[in-house]
């Protein structure tokens, strides 16, 4: 015996068949563009882009950036091999000028424009319109209060309207009830915040277009003049005018670095203070500044940051006849927390027909010997400095026209110089030592150790405007966070007074607001009735 299909089963089957036969409408290419635009211009999507932008900026904090320290970037790539090359390919060392960071930045700006402007128009209309009429059942409101009054209905409504106006509500008398609304400044603040964010984005772009940034390594006693040729690296804005560079000079008088030598464990050797004494000279007037990390000095509209420091051994190289072929400080780049530093000395002027010389060295500020008998640096301060160097001769490649890294020695056209024992020549020197070079190539003297600092000079022509925009942003955020938006109605029916309140945003005090309004109206009406009776 088989079961017969019922009418209900047949109806369900036909409905399922009809649904399965229905297909999603084809909205076409234009429809897809409209859908994508609607998604892009929602506030939710703008917040997502803002979060993505914050996440995209993380590599700029974790990895060295070329705009701040090109030498450190180069050392990072060398030390990490293939990983460093891959990171460089994806512009991880130029995060803030990378194509992917710029794409997120531009999308955020477009999203803010498409989101904020329509909402601003709607908000303007809402502010000019009257509060809406009361719903049929005020008992459904989150805040509700009722009481009985013998006062005339007009007097009750006039008293309610006066009370609500005093508390910042926009009101309208609709005959049998008062409709009121407040908190428009909340949405105003919200829009103000996003408009200011858009303004900050535009101001930052203007600053990047017309501003400039440059880096310079300065050794104690050296002077830097604010000109293009004086920078080690320079990043001008697209419309930067070189003639706009102001004429000032900076001289590094001294640099003091302090490291923790009293603590134990991980805190031992940690930096405690970096301070450089800088003399600014402009129009013949000199001013002394104390430059510290995260405390830039302002020089004629530009900000000067202290971004790095290290040691610069002062060496003198002489040929076999005693003629000086090189003399001066050489910047050695720190590689770790104990300032194990690497550097090179290039001596191209050794005389006609003679090989050029290249020294590759390591500076150990406080040298010690490990269990394997190897030298290493124990501390960052100059307590037992040792300079370890080896020598190459040949062609430095300086005449090829290809730019070279001043912190690296290209040995492709050179050969290592061996000592009398047939092994590669290596010398260990302390300040004041002089070493004889093999093959009659002369001598090298390690005179002393100077200190150097890395300076980052930034000029932003719209910095003042950025302060204004940021202030407006915080004002808008405060309004959006702390001002509740609320609607309230007071209705009179046959002597019964109803008070209803509805929150237009998160407002935990909406119930108390309705209760307070009801109590206040009841007290005022009772006081008016009492005075009328006495009269």
C-alpha positions as CSV (number, residue, x, y, z in Angstrom):
1,X,0.0,0.0,0.0
2,X,1.5,3.4,-1.0
3,X,0.8,6.8,0.5
4,X,-1.0,9.2,-1.7
5,X,0.5,12.7,-2.1
6,X,-1.4,15.3,-0.2
7,X,-2.3,18.8,-1.4
8,X,0.2,20.3,1.0
9,X,3.0,18.1,-0.4
10,X,2.1,19.1,-4.0
11,X,2.1,22.8,-3.1
12,X,5.5,22.5,-1.5
13,X,6.9,20.6,-4.5
14,X,5.6,23.2,-6.9
15,X,7.0,26.1,-4.8
16,X,10.4,24.4,-4.6
17,X,10.4,23.8,-8.4
18,X,9.4,27.4,-9.1
19,X,12.2,28.7,-6.8
20,X,14.8,26.4,-8.4
21,X,13.8,27.6,-11.8
22,X,14.2,31.2,-10.9
23,X,17.6,32.7,-11.6
24,X,19.2,35.8,-10.1
25,X,18.6,38.8,-12.4
26,X,21.5,39.8,-14.6
27,X,22.3,43.3,-13.5
28,X,25.0,43.7,-16.2
29,X,28.3,45.6,-16.1
30,X,26.8,48.9,-15.2
31,X,24.8,47.3,-12.4
32,X,28.0,45.8,-11.0
33,X,29.7,49.2,-11.1
34,X,26.7,50.7,-9.2
35,X,26.8,47.9,-6.7
36,X,30.6,48.3,-6.2
37,X,30.2,52.1,-5.8
38,X,27.4,51.6,-3.1
39,X,29.7,49.2,-1.2
40,X,32.7,51.6,-1.5
41,X,30.8,54.6,-0.3
42,X,29.4,53.0,2.9
43,X,30.7,54.1,6.3
44,X,31.4,50.5,7.1
45,X,33.7,50.1,4.1
46,X,35.5,53.4,5.0
47,X,36.2,52.1,8.5
48,X,37.5,48.8,7.0
49,X,39.8,50.8,4.7
50,X,41.0,52.8,7.7
51,X,41.8,49.6,9.5
52,X,43.6,48.2,6.5
53,X,45.6,51.4,6.2
54,X,46.7,51.1,9.8
55,X,47.7,47.5,9.2
56,X,49.6,48.4,6.0
57,X,51.6,51.0,8.0
58,X,52.9,48.3,10.4
59,X,55.8,47.2,8.2
60,X,57.0,50.8,8.1
61,X,57.4,50.6,11.9
62,X,59.0,47.1,12.0
63,X,61.4,47.4,9.0
64,X,64.0,50.1,8.3
65,X,62.9,52.6,5.7
66,X,65.0,54.1,2.9
67,X,63.5,57.5,3.6
68,X,65.1,57.4,7.1
69,X,68.2,55.3,6.9
70,X,69.3,53.9,3.5
71,X,72.4,52.3,5.0
72,X,70.4,50.3,7.5
73,X,68.1,49.1,4.7
74,X,71.1,48.0,2.6
75,X,72.6,46.1,5.6
76,X,69.2,44.4,6.3
77,X,69.0,43.2,2.7
78,X,72.6,41.9,2.8
79,X,72.1,40.1,6.1
80,X,68.8,38.5,5.1
81,X,69.7,37.4,1.6
82,X,66.8,36.2,-0.5
83,X,64.2,37.3,2.1
84,X,65.5,40.8,2.0
85,X,65.4,40.9,-1.8
86,X,61.7,39.7,-1.8
87,X,60.8,42.3,0.8
88,X,62.5,45.0,-1.3
89,X,60.6,43.8,-4.4
90,X,57.3,44.3,-2.6
91,X,58.5,47.8,-1.4
92,X,58.6,46.9,2.2
93,X,61.4,49.3,2.7
94,X,59.5,52.1,1.0
95,X,56.1,51.5,2.6
96,X,54.6,55.0,2.6
97,X,55.4,55.5,-1.1
98,X,54.6,52.0,-2.2
99,X,51.9,51.2,-4.8
100,X,49.9,49.1,-2.4
101,X,49.9,51.7,0.4
102,X,49.0,54.4,-2.1
103,X,46.1,52.3,-3.5
104,X,44.6,51.9,0.0
105,X,45.1,55.6,0.6
106,X,43.3,56.6,-2.6
107,X,40.5,54.2,-2.0
108,X,40.0,55.6,1.5
109,X,39.8,59.1,0.2
110,X,37.3,58.1,-2.5
111,X,35.2,56.2,0.0
112,X,35.2,59.2,2.4
113,X,34.1,61.5,-0.4
114,X,31.3,59.2,-1.6
115,X,30.2,58.5,2.0
116,X,30.4,61.9,3.7
117,X,29.0,64.2,1.1
118,X,25.6,62.4,0.6
119,X,25.2,62.0,4.4
120,X,26.0,65.7,4.9
121,X,23.2,66.6,2.4
122,X,20.8,64.3,4.3
123,X,21.8,65.7,7.6
124,X,21.2,69.3,6.4
125,X,17.7,68.4,5.3
126,X,17.0,66.6,8.6
127,X,18.1,69.7,10.6
128,X,15.8,71.9,8.7
129,X,12.8,69.6,9.0
130,X,10.4,69.4,12.0
131,X,10.5,66.6,14.6
132,X,8.3,63.7,13.5
133,X,4.8,63.1,14.9
134,X,4.3,60.9,17.9
135,X,3.6,57.2,17.2
136,X,0.2,55.7,18.0
137,X,1.4,53.8,21.0
138,X,3.9,55.6,23.2
139,X,3.9,52.6,25.6
140,X,6.2,50.8,23.1
141,X,8.9,53.4,23.6
142,X,12.1,52.5,25.6
143,X,11.4,55.4,27.9
144,X,7.8,55.9,29.0
145,X,6.1,57.8,31.8
146,X,2.4,58.7,32.5
147,X,0.5,60.7,35.0
148,X,-2.9,62.3,35.4
149,X,-3.3,66.1,35.5
150,X,-6.4,68.3,35.9
151,X,-4.7,71.2,34.2
152,X,-6.0,72.3,30.7
153,X,-4.5,70.5,27.8
154,X,-3.1,73.7,26.3
155,X,-1.4,74.6,29.6
156,X,0.1,71.1,29.8
157,X,1.5,71.3,26.3
158,X,2.9,74.8,26.8
159,X,4.6,73.7,30.0
160,X,6.0,70.6,28.2
161,X,7.3,72.7,25.3
162,X,8.9,75.2,27.6
163,X,10.7,72.4,29.5
164,X,11.9,70.6,26.4
165,X,13.2,73.8,24.8
166,X,15.1,74.6,28.0
167,X,16.8,71.2,27.8
168,X,18.0,71.7,24.2
169,X,15.2,70.1,22.2
170,X,13.7,71.4,18.9
171,X,10.0,71.3,19.4
172,X,6.8,71.6,17.5
173,X,3.2,71.7,18.8
174,X,1.0,69.3,16.9
175,X,-2.3,70.0,18.6
176,X,-2.6,67.0,20.9
177,X,1.1,66.5,21.6
178,X,4.5,68.1,21.6
179,X,7.1,66.5,19.3
180,X,10.7,67.2,20.2
181,X,14.1,66.1,19.1
182,X,17.7,66.8,20.2
183,X,21.2,65.6,19.5
184,X,21.7,66.7,16.0
185,X,25.3,67.7,17.0
186,X,26.1,64.0,17.3
187,X,25.6,63.5,13.6
188,X,27.3,66.8,12.9
189,X,30.3,65.7,14.9
190,X,30.4,62.4,13.1
191,X,30.4,64.1,9.7
192,X,32.8,66.7,11.0
193,X,35.2,64.0,12.0
194,X,35.1,62.2,8.7
195,X,35.3,65.5,6.7
196,X,38.4,66.4,8.8
197,X,39.8,63.0,8.1
198,X,39.3,63.6,4.4
199,X,40.9,67.0,4.9
200,X,43.9,65.5,6.7
201,X,44.3,63.1,3.8
202,X,44.3,66.0,1.3
203,X,46.6,68.1,3.5
204,X,49.1,65.2,3.8
205,X,49.1,64.8,0.0
206,X,49.7,68.5,-0.5
207,X,52.6,68.3,2.0
208,X,54.1,65.4,0.2
209,X,53.8,67.2,-3.1
210,X,55.3,70.5,-2.1
211,X,57.5,69.5,0.9
212,X,60.8,67.7,1.0
213,X,62.9,65.4,3.2
214,X,66.6,64.7,3.3
215,X,69.1,62.7,5.3
216,X,72.6,63.6,6.3
217,X,75.3,61.9,8.4
218,X,77.2,64.4,10.4
219,X,80.5,63.7,12.3
220,X,81.4,65.8,15.3
221,X,82.9,69.1,14.2
222,X,81.4,68.9,10.7
223,X,79.0,71.5,9.3
224,X,76.0,70.8,7.1
225,X,74.6,73.5,4.8
226,X,71.0,73.3,3.7
227,X,71.6,72.7,0.0
228,X,70.8,69.8,-2.4
229,X,74.5,68.8,-2.8
230,X,75.0,68.6,1.0
231,X,72.4,65.9,1.5
232,X,73.4,62.2,1.5
233,X,69.9,61.4,0.2
234,X,67.1,63.7,-0.7
235,X,63.4,63.1,-1.5
236,X,61.7,66.2,-3.0
237,X,58.0,66.5,-3.5
238,X,56.7,66.4,-7.1
239,X,56.4,70.2,-7.3
240,X,59.2,71.0,-4.9
241,X,61.3,74.0,-5.9
242,X,65.0,73.8,-5.1
243,X,65.1,77.6,-4.8
244,X,62.8,77.4,-1.8
245,X,65.5,75.9,0.3
246,X,66.2,78.3,3.1
247,X,69.8,79.2,3.9
248,X,70.9,77.8,7.2
249,X,73.8,75.7,8.6
250,X,74.0,73.0,11.2
251,X,77.2,72.1,13.1
252,X,77.5,69.0,15.3
253,X,79.4,70.3,18.3
254,X,79.2,67.0,20.4
255,X,77.2,63.9,20.8
256,X,76.6,62.0,24.1
257,X,75.2,58.5,24.3
258,X,74.5,56.8,27.6
259,X,74.0,53.0,28.0
260,X,72.9,51.0,31.1
261,X,75.9,49.4,32.7
262,X,74.5,48.8,36.2
263,X,71.5,46.5,35.5
264,X,71.7,42.8,34.9
265,X,70.1,40.6,32.3
266,X,68.2,42.0,29.3
267,X,68.5,45.6,30.6
268,X,72.3,45.6,30.6
269,X,73.7,47.7,27.7
270,X,70.3,49.2,26.8
271,X,70.5,52.8,25.6
272,X,69.2,55.4,28.1
273,X,69.8,58.7,26.5
274,X,71.0,60.2,23.2
275,X,71.7,63.9,23.0
276,X,73.4,66.0,20.3
277,X,74.5,69.6,20.7
278,X,73.7,71.4,17.4
279,X,74.6,74.9,16.5
280,X,72.3,76.6,14.0
281,X,73.6,79.5,12.0
282,X,71.3,81.7,9.9
283,X,71.9,85.2,8.7
284,X,75.1,85.4,10.8
285,X,73.2,84.6,14.0
286,X,74.1,81.3,15.8
287,X,71.7,79.4,18.1
288,X,72.5,76.3,20.1
289,X,70.0,73.4,20.3
290,X,69.9,70.1,22.2
291,X,68.7,67.5,19.8
292,X,67.2,64.3,21.3
293,X,65.4,61.2,20.0
294,X,61.7,62.0,19.3
295,X,62.3,65.6,20.2
296,X,63.1,67.4,16.9
297,X,64.3,70.9,16.6
298,X,62.7,73.5,14.3
299,X,65.0,75.3,12.0
300,X,63.5,78.0,9.8
301,X,60.3,76.0,9.0
302,X,62.0,72.6,8.9
303,X,62.1,69.9,11.5
304,X,65.4,68.1,12.2
305,X,65.2,64.6,13.8
306,X,67.9,62.5,15.3
307,X,67.5,59.1,13.7
308,X,70.8,57.3,14.3
309,X,74.3,57.5,15.7
310,X,77.6,55.6,15.7
311,X,81.3,55.9,15.6
312,X,83.6,57.2,12.9
313,X,87.3,56.1,13.2
314,X,89.7,58.9,12.1
315,X,92.4,57.3,10.0
316,X,95.3,58.5,7.8
317,X,96.8,56.5,5.0
318,X,100.2,57.3,3.6
319,X,102.1,55.8,0.6
320,X,105.6,54.4,0.7
321,X,107.1,57.9,0.4
322,X,105.1,59.1,3.4
323,X,102.6,61.2,1.3
324,X,99.1,61.4,2.7
325,X,96.7,59.7,0.3
326,X,93.7,59.7,2.6
327,X,92.9,61.3,5.9
328,X,89.7,61.9,7.9
329,X,86.8,60.2,9.7
330,X,85.1,57.2,8.2
331,X,81.5,56.3,9.2
332,X,81.1,52.8,10.5
333,X,77.5,51.6,10.6
334,X,76.4,49.8,13.8
335,X,74.9,46.3,13.3
336,X,73.7,45.4,16.8
337,X,73.0,46.7,20.2
338,X,76.6,46.6,21.3
339,X,77.6,48.7,18.3
340,X,79.6,46.2,16.4
341,X,80.2,48.4,13.3
342,X,81.3,47.9,9.8
343,X,82.8,50.3,7.4
344,X,85.1,50.7,4.4
345,X,87.9,53.0,3.4
346,X,88.4,53.8,-0.3
347,X,91.7,55.3,-1.4
348,X,91.5,56.1,-5.1
349,X,94.4,58.6,-5.2
350,X,97.5,56.5,-4.8
351,X,99.4,57.9,-7.7
352,X,99.7,57.3,-11.4
353,X,100.0,53.6,-12.4
354,X,99.4,52.4,-8.9
355,X,96.6,50.2,-7.7
356,X,93.8,51.8,-5.7
357,X,93.4,50.6,-2.2
358,X,90.3,49.5,-0.3
359,X,90.0,48.6,3.4
360,X,87.2,46.6,4.9
361,X,86.9,46.8,8.6
362,X,85.0,46.1,11.8
363,X,85.1,48.4,14.8
364,X,84.5,46.9,18.3
365,X,83.8,49.6,20.9
366,X,84.6,47.4,23.8
367,X,86.5,44.4,22.5
368,X,86.5,41.0,24.2
369,X,87.5,37.5,23.4
370,X,85.0,34.6,23.4
371,X,85.6,30.9,24.2
372,X,86.7,30.3,20.6
373,X,89.3,33.0,20.8
374,X,87.3,35.4,18.5
375,X,87.0,39.1,19.1
376,X,83.6,40.5,19.7
377,X,82.0,43.7,21.2
378,X,80.9,43.4,24.8
379,X,79.5,46.9,25.3
380,X,78.4,49.9,23.1
381,X,80.6,52.5,24.8
382,X,84.3,53.1,23.9
383,X,86.0,51.2,26.7
384,X,88.4,49.1,24.8
385,X,88.0,50.0,21.1
386,X,89.7,47.8,18.5
387,X,89.7,48.3,14.7
388,X,90.1,45.1,12.7
389,X,90.9,45.7,9.0
390,X,91.9,43.8,5.9
391,X,93.2,45.2,2.6
392,X,92.4,45.0,-1.1
393,X,94.1,46.5,-4.1
394,X,93.0,47.0,-7.7
395,X,90.3,49.0,-9.3
396,X,87.6,50.4,-7.0
397,X,85.2,50.9,-9.9
398,X,84.7,54.6,-9.2
399,X,85.3,55.6,-12.8
400,X,82.5,53.4,-14.3
401,X,79.8,56.0,-13.7
402,X,77.7,53.6,-11.7
403,X,76.7,54.9,-8.2
404,X,78.3,52.9,-5.3
405,X,77.3,52.4,-1.7
406,X,79.8,54.3,0.4
407,X,79.4,51.7,3.1
408,X,80.3,48.7,0.9
409,X,83.5,47.7,-1.0
410,X,83.1,46.3,-4.5
411,X,85.9,43.8,-4.8
412,X,85.0,42.6,-8.3
413,X,88.0,44.4,-9.8
414,X,90.3,43.9,-6.8
415,X,92.3,41.2,-5.1
416,X,93.0,40.6,-1.4
417,X,96.5,41.6,-0.2
418,X,98.4,38.9,1.6
419,X,100.8,39.3,4.4
420,X,104.4,37.8,4.7
421,X,102.9,34.5,5.8
422,X,100.9,34.1,2.6
423,X,97.6,34.6,4.3
424,X,95.2,37.5,3.8
425,X,96.6,40.5,5.6
426,X,94.6,41.5,8.7
427,X,95.5,44.1,11.3
428,X,94.1,44.9,14.7
429,X,94.6,48.5,15.8
430,X,93.7,50.7,18.8
431,X,93.6,54.5,18.7
432,X,97.2,55.8,18.3
433,X,98.5,52.7,16.5
434,X,100.1,52.7,13.1
435,X,100.4,49.6,10.9
436,X,102.7,48.9,7.9
437,X,100.9,47.8,4.8
438,X,102.3,44.8,2.9
439,X,104.1,45.0,-0.5
440,X,105.4,48.5,0.3
441,X,102.0,50.0,-0.1
442,X,102.6,52.4,2.8
443,X,101.1,52.8,6.3
444,X,97.7,53.3,8.0
445,X,97.3,55.2,11.2
446,X,94.4,54.9,13.5
447,X,94.3,58.3,15.2
448,X,91.2,58.5,17.2
449,X,87.4,57.8,17.2
450,X,84.8,60.5,16.5
451,X,81.1,60.2,16.9
452,X,78.5,60.8,14.2
453,X,74.7,61.3,14.0
454,X,72.1,60.7,11.3
455,X,69.9,63.7,10.8
456,X,66.5,63.6,9.0
457,X,65.4,67.1,7.8
458,X,61.7,67.4,7.0
459,X,59.9,70.4,5.7
460,X,56.1,70.4,5.5
461,X,54.5,73.7,4.2
462,X,51.1,72.7,5.4
463,X,52.0,71.8,9.0
464,X,49.9,74.6,10.5
465,X,46.9,73.6,8.4
466,X,47.3,70.0,9.6
467,X,47.1,71.2,13.2
468,X,43.8,72.9,12.4
469,X,42.4,69.8,10.7
470,X,43.5,67.5,13.5
471,X,41.9,69.8,16.1
472,X,38.6,69.8,14.1
473,X,38.8,66.0,13.9
474,X,39.1,65.6,17.7
475,X,36.2,68.1,18.2
476,X,34.0,66.1,15.8
477,X,35.0,62.9,17.5
478,X,34.1,64.3,21.0
479,X,30.7,65.5,19.7
480,X,29.9,62.1,18.1
481,X,30.9,60.2,21.2
482,X,29.4,62.2,24.0
483,X,26.2,63.8,22.7
484,X,23.1,61.5,22.6
485,X,20.5,61.8,19.9
486,X,17.0,61.5,21.3
487,X,13.3,62.0,20.4
488,X,10.6,62.8,22.9
489,X,6.8,63.2,22.8
490,X,4.4,64.6,25.3
491,X,0.7,63.7,24.6
492,X,-2.4,64.7,26.5
493,X,-5.6,62.5,26.3
494,X,-8.6,63.1,28.6
495,X,-6.4,64.4,31.4
496,X,-3.8,61.6,31.0
497,X,-0.3,62.9,30.2
498,X,2.0,60.4,28.4
499,X,5.7,60.9,27.9
500,X,7.6,58.8,25.5
501,X,11.3,58.8,24.6
502,X,13.2,57.1,21.8
503,X,17.0,56.9,21.4
504,X,18.3,57.5,17.9
505,X,21.7,56.1,18.9
506,X,23.2,54.3,21.8
507,X,21.7,56.1,24.8
508,X,21.5,54.2,28.1
509,X,19.8,57.2,29.8
510,X,16.8,57.4,27.6
511,X,14.5,55.8,30.2
512,X,15.7,58.2,32.9
513,X,15.1,61.1,30.5
514,X,11.5,60.2,30.1
515,X,11.0,59.6,33.8
516,X,12.7,62.9,34.6
517,X,10.5,64.8,32.1
518,X,7.4,63.2,33.6
519,X,8.3,64.1,37.1
520,X,9.3,67.6,36.2
521,X,6.0,68.3,34.3
522,X,4.0,66.8,37.1
523,X,5.7,69.1,39.7
524,X,5.3,72.2,37.5
525,X,1.6,71.5,36.8
526,X,0.9,70.7,40.5
527,X,2.6,74.0,41.5
528,X,0.6,75.9,38.9
529,X,-2.7,74.4,40.1
530,X,-1.7,75.2,43.7
531,X,-1.0,78.8,43.0
532,X,-4.3,79.0,41.0
533,X,-6.3,77.6,43.9
534,X,-4.7,80.1,46.3
535,X,-5.5,82.9,44.0
